[in-house]
Amino acid sequence: MIEIPFELVEKIVSTLPNNDKIQCLLVSKRWYTSLYRVLVHTVVIERRRQLKQFLQIITQYDDIVGPYVRQFYLKNRVGMTKEEFEILGIYCPHIEILKFREWRHYKKPALSQFKNIKQIPKIYDLIKGQTALQETGKTLTHLDLGARIVRDLVLQNWLIPFLCFGTNLTHLGLDGFYNPTTRVGQLEFNFVTWNLLHLLCKHLNSIEIHTMTLTATDPQAENMKKMVQENSVLIQPKLKNLILRNLSLDDPIWLTWLSRIYPNLTVLDMRFDLNAFVNFDETVQRLDRNVCQQTFIDMAHHLNNLHSLSLESIKSSHFPGKLFFDIFTEKQVRLEKLAIRYNTDIFLSRKGLDTGTLESIVNGQASSIKTLDIDMWTRSHEYFYEFLEPLSVCSRLVDLTLSSDDFGKFNFNPIPIDMILDQCVHLRGLRLARTALTINDKHTVHSIHPLKKLVITVARVSKQLFRYLGVRCPQITHLEICTSSWMPREMEMRIDMPNHKFEFLRISDLNKLNVPRLEGNLGSGTSVNIFAVTQFDRIYPQMERYRKKQCDCIPSFEDLACWYHLYEIDDGRLRYPPSALRKLRRAEVSSLQYLAKFYKENHQRDQMGSNGYMVDRYVSKKNWRDDVQYGFIHIKCKSIIRLQYNYNEIKWPKL
């Protein structure tokens, strides 16, 4: 029999449920060896009890389990003692990826037992980080340093020498420290230290740095410009991914410099600091407009291999959007992922994305773009069809993110979601922010759409919206509704999607944001802490049991719904999450329904501030009835595997 390659077996087994994996082991003993290696290749521990069981197994069957483990993950807050570190290193010496959250029990030589470790958790402490890097530096390929250790290294001028321990690093992550008053302790690089970084870490192909400043004095900037003009920059052909977040520049020449030394970039992600180009009120130009535009143009000329581009917090006055993407079209640069987010303000004095830039993007990337993240400019709702028309040309677009620039009045500007689905027929994922979602043509409800993931944040939603989506998008398995408001004013807010099987459903801070409303809403600025879940696939067996018993009174779906309440945690030692979840009893549900009827007939309800409560407030377990006046949510669907409500989670077994 031909031996199956390990990679192929791993892909096959990863898609199988547990019962099928067991059957595969029993079918053929000749495949047992190959299949078993895959089953123990990755170990994920979520509870302390599971860790003890695993350590007992590897010590009891030392030659069967341990040598085949390559990836080991400790989730949540499961920690390991010094002795457990040593046991894991002795019996699982070939682990390549070791991830955990608690460094407090780590002591030398806990990591020295691993022969080929490549990834360790993010490092925050200087002493433990130095010890861990000395133990694993020869084999380590991924290194991620937190803000505290980076700040300590910067203050000691020891950041670059610290990286000398990692001789084979391919992925480097650094978190800088933000100081609002001075630049002491901040992460800064000039072109000399940047070149020195590559001199020490010669195998880097990915760099991710957060909160940093690229500095350049006047002589250094002139030297960089001279090297760019003479094409004498030191090229780093191995680097493919460059991610810079909260980025500040002393001189725009850095944009040209980075594009020259990294000609083979495939992923470029730049999120500029809010004050990177101008100060907060635009009275001081930190970077020259004309020079910035020219450097962006020169940057576009040298990014020939780019597949993913993200530019956030850019200024329309400093970024030549249309010309930038026209150059991409001329050089036939085909992007698969694109995110363009402008730095606008609530007063609408700063311009963002415009028609010319969007058309230029579509003209060059219509045949290749798969993921698009853009802003909707002010008053785009008035001619929304013209805004969406260019996107309908993108035949491969499967993931779309739209955010309104109208910060102050977005709740009054209707955005028809049916028009988005009509124009983008291939979408699998849709994210909408700062929108007032409506339905323009209800007759399109039977035009089935293949949407699978929907994320709605800071928006206006309604029960009619979810009824429409429940029919038109039957494949949605991932739904998130965050910091949104429910319209119109009602006690019970329904999410009726009875044919859907959700893998993940998240509802967070509903009605908490105090924004202008058309008709008012449930206690403006007060979140809803009571919700109900009706899962038909889980209720049907219960009703069938009642029928078999030939009971006189068979409960309905409403009677078998599960009601939950978020209440304040009494134990002051527990800081996260700020609330606990409790399932209401049958008698309490009857009391809740009576109170809801009373509040429907008496519209006078407590508003935010009048009752002394804070916006983010939870009452005690005994006073759960005080939350009824702010309304409740009722979710109806076939089944849910994982539900996250605010900070709390509920998990159900798969059916």
N, C-alpha and C positions, 0 to 999 in steps of 0.2 A: 504494500500500500504506500502511496506517495505521502510523504510527510508534509503537512500543511504548514505554511510559513506562520511564524508567531504573530506578525502584524495582522494577517488576515483573520486568524482565529480570534484575536483581540477585538477586532471590529464586529465580528459576528456575535460574539458572546455579550458585548456591551449592550446590544439591543434586545437581548432576551430577558424575559421575566425569570424570577428565581425558580419557579417550578420547571420551566423548560431547561434551565441550566442543570438541574438535578437529573432530569431525564437524559440529557446528553451524556452525563457521566455514566449513567447506567447502561446506555445503548451499546457502547463499544469500549472495551478496556484498552484497545490499541490507541484510541484517541485520548485516553485518560491523561497521559503525561502532558500532552500539548495543551489540553483544555485546563488542566489543573494549574498550570503555570499562569494562565490568564486570570483565573479566579482569584488567586492570591497576589497578583501583580500589584494591585492597588488596594490599600486598606484604609478605610475611613472610620474613625472612632468618634462617636457623638456623646457618649456617656462614660462615666468613670467605671461603671460595671463592665462595659464592653472592653475597656483597656485591660482590666484585670483578667478577663477571660482570654483575651488574645495573648497576653504574656504567659498565661498558664499553658496555652496550646503550643506556643513556640518552644517553651522549655521541655514540654513532654514529648513533642515530635520535632526534635531539633533539626533533623535532616530532611523533613518533608515540607514544612511550611516556610521557615525563616529564610533559607537561601533564595527563594523565589520572589520575595517581597522587594519591590522597586520603589513604590511610592507609599508614604505613610502620612496621613493627615489626622490631626487632632482638632476637632471642631469645638465650638462654644468655648467654655472655659475649663476644659479638661486639662489638668496639669500632670506632669510626670515628676516623680522624685528622682534623686540622684541614683538610687539603686535601680529604678526602672529604666533610666537612661542607659545604664551599663548593661542591663539584660537585653535591651533592644539592640545595642551595638554588638553584643556577643553573638546573638542568634540570628540577627538580620544584618549582616555586615555589608550587603550589597545594595542597601537603600540609596537611591539617587536623589529623591525629593523627600525632604523631611519638613513638615509644616506643623507648627504649634503656636499657641498664643502666649503661654506663660513661660518667661525666661527665668523666673525667680529661683527655680530649683536647679538651674544649669550650673555646673561647676566642671572645671577641667579635671580629667580628660574625657568628658562625656561623649564628645563627637569624634574623638580620635580613633574609635573602633570601626567607624564606617570607612570602607576602602575607596568608594567612588561616589561620595556625596557631591551633588551638583547644586542643590537649592536648599537654603535654610530660611527660616522666617525672617521677617523684617527686624532689624536690629535697632534698639533704642538706647542702650546703655553703652558707654564708652569702654569700660573695663571688660564687661562680658563680650562686647563686640570684638575687641582686640583679641581676646582669648579664643573666641570661636573662629575668627579669621585665621589665626595662626594654626589652628588644628585642621581646618578644611581648605586653606588657601590654595593648595596644589591642585585640587580637583574641582573647586567651586567655580561655577559658571555664571550664577545669578546672585547678585548682591544688591540688597535694598536697605538703605540707611534712613532712619527716621529723623525728624527735625531736631530732637534734643542732642543726639550724638553728632549730627552735622554741625550744630551750633558750637558744641564743645571743641570739635576739631578745627573749625574756622578760627575760634578765639585763640587756639594754640598754634595756628598756622601749620597744621599737621594733616590736613585733609588729603592732599596728594600723596605724601609719604605713607599714609595709612593704607592706601590702595595698593601699595607695593606687595602686600601679603597675598593679594589675589592675582596670581600670574596668568590664569587662564580665563579671566572674566570675559563673558560675551554679552551679558545684560547688566546694566548698571542703573540703579534708581537712587535718587537723592531728594530729600525733602528739606528745603531751606526754611529758615526762621525769619518771620516777618517782624520788623521793629518799626513802629509807626513814627518814632521821633528821630532816631539816628540810624545810620547804616552799620552800627557796631553789631557784630555777630551774624550779619546777613551773608548769604551765599553769593559770592561774586567771582566772576571769571573774566580775566583778560585773555587776549589771544595767545600769550606766552603760556599761561597755566593750562589753557585749553589744549594746546599742542603737547604740553607735558603730560596731560592726562592720557593722550593716545600713545605717547612714548612708553608709558608704564603699562598700560592695558592695550596691548597690540591686537587683541582678538575681538574687540568690541564690535558688535553688530546692532546693538540697541542701547539707546540712552534715553532715560526719562528723568527729568529734573523739575521739581516744583518750587516756586517762589525763589527766583534767582534774578540777578542783575548781570548783564554782560557789559562790563566796563571798558572804557577806552579814553585815555587822556588824548589831548590834541596831537602830541607826537606819535602816540600809538595808532591813532586813527589815520594819520598821514602815512604811516608805515604800512598799515593794512591796505589802504587805497593803492599805494605803490606796488605792493605785492600782487594785488588783484589785476592791476593794469599790465604788469609784466608776466602774469600767469606763473608766478613762482610760489604759489601757496602749496602747502604740503597736503596732497590728496589722501583721503582715507577711503579706499574703495570698498572696504568690508562693511561699513556702517549702512544699514538699511532702514532702521527705525529711529526717528528723532522726535521726542515728545518734550515740549517745554511749556510749562503751565505757570501762570502768574509771572510772566516774563516782562522785565524792564530793560531798556537799552539806553546806553549813554550816547550812542551814535548809530545812525541807520546803516552804516557800512557793514555791521554785523550780519544783516540779512543777506547781502551779497557774499560775504565771507563764508557763511554756512552753506550756501548753495554751491559754492566753488569747491570746498573741501569734501563735500559729500555728493558727488555726482550720481551715485547709484541709489539714492534715497527712493524707497517705495512707500514709506509712511512718514508724513510730516504733520505734526500736530502742534500748533502754536496758539496758546491762549495768553494774550497780552494783559498786563496789569491795566486796571481802569484808568490810571493816570500815566500810561506809558507814552502816549502821543501828546496829550495836553493835560493841564491841571483840571481840577474838578469843575471849574466854571469857565474853562476855555479862555482865560485871560492870559495865560502863559503857554507858548508853544514849546514843549519840551523837545520835540523833534521837528526839524524843518519839513514842511509839507512837500515841497517840490523834490527835495532829496529823497524823502520816503517813497514817493511815487516812482522815482527813477530806480531806486533799489528794488522795489517790488517787481518792476518790469524786468530788470536784470536777473532777478531771482527766477522769474518764470522762464527765461531763456535757458536756464541750466538745470531745470528739474525735468529731465527727459524720461525718467523711469518711474515717475510717481504714479501710484495706484490709489492712495488714500491721502486726502488733504483736508485739514481742519484749521481754519483761521477764525479765532473768536476775539471779541472786544476790539475789533479793528475800527478805524475811523474812516468814514467815506471821504473826508477831506485829505487823508493821507494814503488811501488805498485806491488805485485806479482799477476798479472792478471790471469794467467792460474790456479795457485794453489788456488787462492781466489774463483773462480767459480767452481773448482773441489770440494771444500768443500761444496758449495751449492748443487751440484749434489749428493754428498754422504748423506747429511742430508735431501734431498728431499725438499729443499726450492724452491717453484715455484713462479717466478716473473711474473707479468703482465706488468709492465713498467720498462724499464731499459735504463739509459743514462750513457755512459762512454765516457768522453771527456778528452783527455790527454793535458798536457801543452807542446806543441811543439813550434818551432820557424821557422822563415822564412829562416834560413840558413840550416835547415834540420839536425842540429846536435843533436837534442833531439828526441829520438824515441817515437812513440806513440803506437797505437793498433797494434798487430801482429796477425799472423795466429793462433798461439796456443791459445791465449785468445779468439778469435772469435769462434773457434771450441769448446772450453770449454763452452762458453756461450750457443751455439746451442745444445750441447749434453745434457745439464741439463734443458734448458728452452724452447726447441722446441715446446713442447705441450702446453705451458701456455703463452708464451710471446705475448703481443698484441701491445705494443708500444716500439720501439727500436730507440735509438739515438746514433750513433757511428761515428767515423772518418774513412775516407778512407786513408790508409797509402800511403806513397810516392811510385810512380810507380805502383799503383794498377790498373791504366788504361791499363797497358800492358797485364795484365792477369785478366781482369775484370770479366770474366765468373767464374774463380776460386774463386774470391772474393765473388760473389753473390751466388755461389752454396750452401754454408751452410745456407743462408737465405731462400732458397727455401724449406727447410725442416720445417720451422716454419709455421705450418698450420693455426695458429690463428693470425698471424701478420697482423694488419690492419693499422698501423701508423708507417712510417719509415722516419728517418732523416739521411741523409748522408752528410758529410762535408769533403772536400779534405784537406789533410795536406800539399799539395804542394802549399804554399802561393804565391811563385814567378812565377810559370810556369803553374798554373792551366788553364789559358786561351789557352794553347797549347795542353793540354791533353784531348782528346775527351772522353766523357762519354756517351755511347749509352743508351738513355732513354728507347728504346724499349726492351733492355735486362733486365732492371729493372722490367718493367711491365710483361715480360715473366716469370721471376723467382719468382716474388711476386704477385701471381694471386689474392690474397684476399685483397690487399691494398685498403683502403678508403682514406688515407691521405699520401702525399709524400712531403717531404721538402728536397731541394737540395741546398747546399751552396758551393761556389768556384768550379764550374764545367763548362766545355765547352760542352754543351749538343748537341748531334748529334743523327742521326737515322742510325742504322747499317743495318737493313733490312726493307725496306719500304713495303714489301709484308705482314708484320704482321699488317698492318693498319686495316684490317677487323676482327682481333681477339679482340672482344669487351672486355674492362676492366672496372671493377666497381669503378674506382677511382672517388672520389668526391671533394677532396681538394688537390690543388697543390700550393706549395710555392717555388719560385725560387729566391735566393738571391746571389748577387755577382757572376754572371754567364754570359755565352755567349749564346745568344738565336738567333733565326732566324724565318722568316715567315714560312719556311717549317716545323719547329718544331710544331708550333701551328696548322697548317693545319693537321698534323699527329695526334695531340692530339684531334683535333676537331672531327675526325672520330673514333678514337680508344677509346676515353674516353668520351662518350656522357653524362655521369652523373655529370661531373664537374660543381659545383655550386659556388665554392670558389677558386679564382685564385689571386695570388700575384706575382708580378714581381718587385723586389727591387734591386736597385744599380746594374743593369745588363747592358751589352753592346750588341748592335745589330750588327749582321754580316749577309751579307757583307755590303759594303758601299752603302747606298741607301738614297734617300730623304724621301720616304714614307715607314714607317714601319708598316706592317699590322699584325693585330691579327684577322685572319679569323676563327671564330668558329660559323658559322651561325645557328647551331642547339642547341646552349646552352642558358640556362636561368640562369644567374648569380645572386646569392643572394648578393655576395660581390666580387668586382673586384678592385684590388689595383695595381697601377703603380707608382713607386717612384724612382726618381733620375736615370732615364734611360740615359745611356751614360755619366753620370756625373763622374764616376770613371775613372781616367786616368791610364789604365792598358795596357800592351803590346797587340797588336792586330795582326792578321794574314794579313789583307788587309787594315788596317786603318779604320777609321769610321767617323761618322759625328762629326766634331769638337771635338777631344778628350778632355774629361774633361768638356764639356759644356752640361748641361741638356737640354732636349727637353721641350718646354713650350707651344706647340700647339698640340692639339689632336682633333680627330673627333670620333663621336659615331653614328653608324647605328644600330638601334634596329628594326628588321623586324616586330615584333609583334605590334610595335607602329606606324610603317610606313604604314602597310597594310591598316588600316582604313582611313588614309589620302589619299592614292591612290584611294581607293574605292569612296571616296567623289568626287575626281576629275572625275572619270569615270561617276558617276551619273549626274554630271553637264554637261557631254559631252563636256569637254574642248577640244580645238584643240591641245593643247600641254600638255600632261600628264607628270609630272616630274618623273624622274627615282629615284632609291634608292640613287644614288650618290648626286642627287640634294636635297634630303630630309634629308641628314645627318646633324647632329648638330655639329658645330665646336666651339671649346672653346680655350681661350687664358689665360695664367697666366701672370698677370702684377703686377708691383710694386705698393704697397699701398702708396698713397700720404700722408695720415694722419700719422704723426710720433708717435702719441700716441698709435697706434695699433701695437703691437709687434708680435702678433701671430694670425693667420699664417703670414709669411712674404710676401705672395702674395694673390691677389684676383683673382677671376674667372669671366670671361666675355664671353658671347656667341656672336660669330661673326655674322654680318648681311650678307644677301645674296650677296650684292655688295662686301663686304670685302672677302668673300669666293672666288669669281671670281678673285679678285686681288691676293689672296694667290695662287691660282692655276696657274696664269700667272707667278708669281715670282718663283714658284717651277719648272716650265718648264724652266725658264731662268737659274736657278742654276743647273739643270740637264745637260744642255748643256755647262755650264761654271763651271768646277769642282773646280776653285779656290775659296775657302771659308775661312772665318776667323777661325783661330785656337785659342785655349785657350792661352791667354797671349798676342797675337799680337794686339788685339783690346782694351786692357786695362780693359776688364771685369774680374771680379772675377769668380771663378768656380760656386758659387751659386749666380747667378745674375738674376734679373728681370728688364725688361725695362718698361717704362711708357705705359699707355694705348694707347697713340697716336702713339708710335713707335713700334707697334706690328709687323710690317713688318720686323724689324731687326731680329726677331726670326725665320723667315722662312728659312734662310740659314742653320740653325742647324737641320732642318728636322721636321717631324710631325708624329704622330701616328694615325692610323685609326683602330678603333675597330669595328668589325662586329659580331653581335650575335642576338639571338632572343629577349632577354630583359635583363635589369639590374635593380636591385632594389637599390643597393648602390654602387657608384663608388667613390674611393678615389684616387686622382691624386696629388702626393706629399703631401702637407698639406691640400688641399682643397677637399671637398666632394660634391657630387651631389646625391640626392635621388629622385627616381621616385616612383610613387604609384604602388602597385601591380595590375597586370592585372587580 
